[in-house]
Amino acid sequence: LIIVLFQQLWSHERATTVQIRLGDTVYGTYSLNQQRDIHVKGTIGNATISIMNGKARFAQSPCHNQYCVHQAWLSRSGQAAICLPNQVSLELVGETKHYDSLNY
C-alpha cells in the first residue's frame, strides 16, 4: 500500500500546460503543444519564456544571476522556475496535481 501511494504522489507525469505568474497574479496559461515565445514585462524588465516540444523554460530574463535561465527546459508536471528579482514564475501543470513532499 505504501509503495502504491508513493508511486501515485511522485509519478513523473508529463505536463500539458504552463501557467505563468507575474507576482501573485496569473499572467496566462498556455498549452505545451505549441511552439512560441511569451514576453512578460516584470518589475525590472522583460522576460521571455519559450515553449517548444512539450517543454517550457526562461529563455531570457533581466535579472543579474540568471538562475531562472540556467534552470533549462522543464517538462514534468509540478516543475517550476522562478525569477524572484523580476517577480515572474512559471509552473508546469498536468492532468493531476502532484506533490513534492508530504507531511502528517
C-alpha positions as CSV (number, residue, x, y, z in Angstrom):
1,L,0.0,0.0,0.0
2,I,2.8,2.4,0.9
3,I,4.6,1.8,-2.4
4,V,1.5,2.4,-4.4
5,L,0.9,5.7,-2.5
6,F,4.4,6.9,-3.2
7,Q,4.1,6.0,-6.9
8,Q,0.9,8.0,-7.2
9,L,2.3,11.0,-5.3
10,W,5.6,11.2,-7.0
11,S,5.0,10.0,-10.5
12,H,6.7,11.7,-13.4
13,E,3.7,12.8,-15.5
14,R,4.4,15.0,-18.5
15,A,2.9,18.4,-18.2
16,T,0.2,19.6,-20.6
17,T,0.2,23.4,-19.8
18,V,2.4,26.1,-18.4
19,Q,1.0,28.7,-16.0
20,I,2.9,32.0,-15.9
21,R,2.5,34.3,-13.0
22,L,3.5,37.9,-12.5
23,G,3.8,38.4,-8.8
24,D,0.7,36.7,-7.3
25,T,-1.4,37.2,-10.4
26,V,-1.8,34.6,-13.2
27,Y,-0.5,36.2,-16.4
28,G,-1.6,33.4,-18.6
29,T,-1.9,29.6,-19.1
30,Y,-0.6,28.1,-22.3
31,S,-0.6,24.7,-23.9
32,L,2.8,23.0,-24.2
33,N,1.6,21.5,-27.6
34,Q,2.7,24.6,-29.5
35,Q,5.9,26.5,-30.3
36,R,6.0,30.1,-29.2
37,D,7.8,32.7,-27.1
38,I,5.9,34.6,-24.5
39,H,7.2,38.1,-23.4
40,V,6.3,39.2,-19.9
41,K,7.1,42.6,-18.5
42,G,8.2,42.1,-14.9
43,T,9.2,44.5,-12.2
44,I,12.7,45.0,-13.5
45,G,12.3,44.4,-17.2
46,N,11.2,42.0,-19.9
47,A,11.4,38.2,-19.6
48,T,11.0,35.7,-22.4
49,I,9.5,32.2,-21.8
50,S,9.9,29.7,-24.6
51,I,7.6,26.8,-25.3
52,M,8.7,24.0,-27.6
53,N,8.1,20.2,-28.0
54,G,6.1,19.9,-24.7
55,K,8.7,21.8,-22.6
56,A,9.0,25.4,-21.3
57,R,11.8,27.5,-19.9
58,F,13.0,31.0,-19.2
59,A,14.9,31.9,-22.4
60,Q,15.8,35.5,-21.3
61,S,15.5,37.5,-18.1
62,P,16.9,40.9,-17.0
63,C,18.0,39.5,-13.6
64,H,21.7,39.6,-12.6
65,N,22.5,36.0,-11.8
66,Q,20.3,34.3,-14.5
67,Y,19.3,31.4,-12.2
68,C,15.9,31.1,-13.9
69,V,17.6,30.9,-17.3
70,H,20.1,28.3,-16.2
71,Q,17.4,26.0,-15.0
72,A,16.9,25.0,-18.6
73,W,13.9,23.1,-20.1
74,L,11.1,21.8,-17.8
75,S,8.7,19.1,-19.0
76,R,7.2,17.3,-15.9
77,S,4.0,18.3,-14.0
78,G,4.8,20.2,-10.9
79,Q,8.2,21.6,-12.1
80,A,8.6,25.3,-11.7
81,A,11.1,28.1,-12.4
82,I,11.1,31.5,-10.6
83,C,12.8,34.8,-11.3
84,L,12.5,36.5,-7.9
85,P,14.0,39.8,-8.8
86,N,11.6,40.2,-11.8
87,Q,8.7,38.5,-10.0
88,V,7.9,36.2,-12.9
89,S,7.4,32.5,-12.4
90,L,6.2,29.5,-14.5
91,E,4.8,26.2,-13.3
92,L,4.0,23.2,-15.4
93,V,0.7,21.6,-14.9
94,G,-0.6,18.1,-15.8
95,E,-3.8,16.2,-15.6
96,T,-3.4,15.6,-11.9
97,K,-1.9,17.6,-9.0
98,H,1.4,16.3,-7.8
99,Y,3.3,16.9,-4.5
100,D,7.0,17.3,-3.8
101,S,6.6,16.5,-0.1
102,L,4.0,15.0,2.3
103,N,3.6,15.9,5.9
104,Y,1.4,14.4,8.5
